[in-house]
């Protein structure tokens, strides 16, 4: 258990580090210009953006952690797979026991996967809403890439 914890902790720390580093330095500079302290910049500017970016990788690590726990049976730690192997050896009925183990792992990991997808969609919807709000504040200004009246999206413009 300690090994899995250390391994997952290392992956998670690298994921979060990468998420924080991926935020453009201009974001920090803008927060500094607005007078935010380093802590407030981290809390209100950097971390909300970084958390959206690391969500998929974090969910994958947690799902992998559940799946990798079955590897602990190899080193004689009593858990689901090890107990199943014991019962199969005792009863000589592998199909029933391994099917039950597969169902248990599916029941544990599938909801986590669905929850991860839902969180990703929610973050994506939030980003789209924020982008629309930014565009609405620029009322009267037209982006250079916007289609003009009469333009068609499927027409190739050289």
N, C-alpha and C positions, 0 to 999 in steps of 0.2 A: 504494500500500500504506500509506503514511504517513497519507493522508487517511482511509482506512477504519479504521485503527488509532485515530486520534484521535477519530473519530466514535463508534466502539464503546466506546472508553474513557470518553467523556463520558456515553454512555447507561448504561454499567455503574456508573460512579461515582454517578450520580443514582439508579439502582436500589438500590444498597447504602445510600446515604444515606437514601433513603426507608424502606428496611427497618429501619434502626437507629432512625430517628426514630419509626417506627410502634410501637415497643415502649413500653408504658405506663410513665409515670414512677413509678408505684407499684412496679414491678419493681426499678427502680434504688434507690428508697427502702428497699425491703425488704432488698436486698443491703447497703445502707449500715448498716441497723440490725443486720444480722447480723455486721457488722465487716469486710466485704470491701472491699478497696481499689478504687480506680477501675478499675485495670487488670484485677483479678480479676472485678469486676462486669461489665466489658465481655466478658471471656473466657468466663466461666461462666454468665452470666445473659442478657446482651443478644444477643451474637452467635449462640448456638445458636438462639434464637427468630427472629432476623432472617434467618438463612440459610434457614430453612424457608420464610419468607415470600417471599424473593427468588428462590428456585429456579426457578419457572416463567418469570419474566421474564428471568432470566439465560440459561436455555436458549434462549429465543426470540431473544435477541441473538446468541448464537453461531450458531444456525441461519441467521439473517438475514445474518450476516457471510459465511458460506459462499456463500449465494445472491448477495449483493451483489458478491462478488468477480468475478462474470461481467461486471459493469458496467465493470470496469477495461479490458475489451477495447475499449471505446469510445474510451479515451484512449491506445490503442496499446500496452498492456502485454501481452506474450505470455503468454497463459494458455489454458485449455481452449477457451473460446468463440472467442477470436481465432484460434487455430490451426484450429479447425473451419471458421470462415469462409474461411480461406485454402485449406483442402483442398476445400471445396465449390466455390470459385471455380476451382480447378485441375481438378477431376474432374467437375463438374456432376452430383454425386450427393448432393443435400442430405438426402434421407430417411434414408439409412444413417448419415451423420455426425451429424445432429441427434438421431436416435434414440439413438445411442451416447452423446452428451453428456447427454441426458435420463436415461439409465440411470446414468451416472456420478454425476450430481447426486443422483439418488434414492438410490443406494447410499451416498453420503456423508451425506445429511441424514436419511434414515429411521431408521437406527440411533441417531442423536443424539436424534431425537424419541422413540423408544422408551425410550432411557436416561433421558431427562427424565421421561417418564411413570412409569417404575419408581421413580425417586428421589422423585417427588411422592407416589406410593402408599406408599413406605416411610416417609416423613416423616409422612404422614397416619396410618398404622398406629401409629407411635410416639406421636403425639398422642393417639390413642384409648386406647392402652394406659396412657399416663400419666394420662389422665382417669379411667379405671377404677381405677387404683391409688389415686388421690386419694379416690375414692368408697369404696373398700374400707377406707381408713384411718379413715373416719368410721362404722365399724360401729355399728349401733344407732341412728344418726341418720337420719331420713328426710327427703329433700328435699321441699319444699312442693309441687313439681310432680309428684311420683311418683304413679303410679296405685295405688289401694287395691285390696285383694282384691275381686273381683267387678266392678271397673270394666272397661269395654271401650274400647279405643283409638279405635274408629270412632264411638263415641257422642258426639254434640255436647253439651257441658256448657255451659249459659248462664252 
